[in-house]
Structure formats: C-alpha cells, structure tokens
Amino acid sequence: MNRVNFAHCSHVIVNVCAKHGTWFDRDELRRMVEFIRAGGLENARAQEIADLDRERRAAEWHAAAGNLDFGSTFSPGRKYDLLNLGISAAAGFLSALIRSKW
C-alpha cells in the first residue's frame, strides 16, 4: 500500500493499493470533495499541463542543442504511471458526482 497526496497538491494523503484500490481514512473523502469544490483539481491540472509543457520545451531545447542526455529534466511517462492513473480516475468520478448534485 502506498500513501499518495491526492492531485499532488491537496494535502490529502490517501492509501492506494494496486491490488485492492484506494482506501480512505477518517475525513479524507470529505477533504477531497472540499478540495475539488474549491477548484483545486482544475488548478492541479493546469499546473500539471504547465509542468509537462515546460519539460517538453526543455527536451526540445536539449535535442536541438545536440545534448541527448535528458537526465532528470525530461522523463517520458513519469506522470502517467498506474498509480496516478487510478488517482485521476477517482478524481474524475468524484468531480462527476459533485456536478450531479447527488
């Protein structure tokens, strides 16, 4: 089981198990919903897009300069591992629930 900061910036730490799914401790689901309602998920997505764009530009600059050693500047697929995919799916589900005014 891994402890993950929801959306990488929410300060809500959830337990994620590849085999059994996401586990919430007391008040974590409520805090996640509050984070989403406050616009935190949109802000996190905008920040992730900006980070990926910055990494892409850095990689293009290094390639144009003939430096093929990207090191820690660019790591393809880094943000798209299965753990983040599960968090993104959970975030999308929670967002849909909130919009539906359940």
C-alpha positions as CSV (number, residue, x, y, z in Angstrom):
1,M,0.0,0.0,0.0
2,N,1.3,3.4,-0.9
3,R,0.4,6.8,0.6
4,V,-0.3,9.4,-2.1
5,N,-1.0,13.1,-2.0
6,F,-4.3,13.4,-3.9
7,A,-3.7,15.5,-7.1
8,H,-0.1,16.0,-5.9
9,C,-1.1,19.3,-4.0
10,S,-4.2,18.7,-2.0
11,H,-2.5,17.8,1.3
12,V,-5.0,14.9,1.5
13,I,-2.9,11.7,1.8
14,V,-4.8,8.6,0.6
15,N,-3.8,4.9,0.8
16,V,-3.6,3.3,-2.6
17,C,-3.2,-0.4,-3.2
18,A,-2.6,-1.7,-6.7
19,K,-4.4,-4.9,-5.9
20,H,-7.3,-3.6,-3.7
21,G,-7.9,0.0,-4.7
22,T,-8.0,3.3,-2.8
23,W,-8.6,3.4,1.0
24,F,-9.8,6.5,2.8
25,D,-9.1,7.2,6.5
26,R,-11.4,9.4,8.5
27,D,-12.4,12.6,6.8
28,E,-10.2,12.1,3.7
29,L,-13.1,11.7,1.3
30,R,-14.8,14.9,2.7
31,R,-11.5,16.8,2.4
32,M,-11.1,15.6,-1.2
33,V,-14.6,16.7,-2.1
34,E,-13.9,20.1,-0.5
35,F,-10.6,20.4,-2.4
36,I,-12.4,19.7,-5.7
37,R,-15.3,22.1,-4.9
38,A,-12.8,24.8,-4.2
39,G,-11.3,24.4,-7.7
40,G,-8.2,22.6,-6.5
41,L,-8.5,19.9,-9.1
42,E,-8.6,22.3,-12.0
43,N,-5.7,24.2,-10.6
44,A,-3.7,21.0,-10.2
45,R,-4.5,20.0,-13.8
46,A,-3.4,23.4,-15.1
47,Q,-0.2,23.1,-13.1
48,E,0.5,19.6,-14.5
49,I,-0.1,20.9,-18.0
50,A,2.3,23.8,-17.4
51,D,4.9,21.4,-16.0
52,L,4.6,19.0,-18.9
53,D,4.9,21.9,-21.4
54,R,8.0,23.2,-19.6
55,E,9.5,19.7,-19.7
56,R,8.7,19.3,-23.4
57,R,10.3,22.6,-24.2
58,A,13.4,21.7,-22.2
59,A,13.6,18.4,-24.0
60,E,13.3,20.1,-27.4
61,W,15.9,22.6,-26.4
62,H,18.3,19.9,-25.3
63,A,17.6,17.9,-28.5
64,A,18.2,21.0,-30.7
65,A,21.4,21.7,-28.8
66,G,22.6,18.1,-29.5
67,N,22.5,17.1,-25.9
68,L,20.7,13.7,-25.8
69,D,21.3,13.2,-22.1
70,F,18.0,14.5,-20.7
71,G,18.8,13.4,-17.1
72,S,16.2,14.5,-14.6
73,T,14.9,17.3,-16.9
74,F,12.7,15.0,-19.0
75,S,11.4,11.6,-18.2
76,P,8.8,10.3,-20.6
77,G,5.8,8.7,-18.9
78,R,6.9,9.8,-15.4
79,K,3.5,11.3,-14.6
80,Y,1.4,8.6,-16.2
81,D,2.2,5.5,-14.0
82,L,-0.7,3.3,-12.9
83,L,-0.9,4.9,-9.5
84,N,-1.6,8.4,-11.0
85,L,-4.0,6.9,-13.5
86,G,-6.0,5.5,-10.5
87,I,-6.0,8.8,-8.8
88,S,-7.1,10.6,-12.0
89,A,-9.9,8.1,-12.4
90,A,-11.0,8.7,-8.8
91,A,-10.8,12.4,-9.3
92,G,-12.9,12.3,-12.4
93,F,-15.5,10.1,-10.7
94,L,-15.7,12.5,-7.7
95,S,-16.0,15.5,-9.9
96,A,-18.9,13.9,-11.8
97,L,-20.6,13.1,-8.5
98,I,-20.2,16.7,-7.3
99,R,-21.5,18.2,-10.6
100,S,-24.6,15.9,-10.5
101,K,-25.5,17.4,-7.1
102,W,-26.1,13.9,-5.6
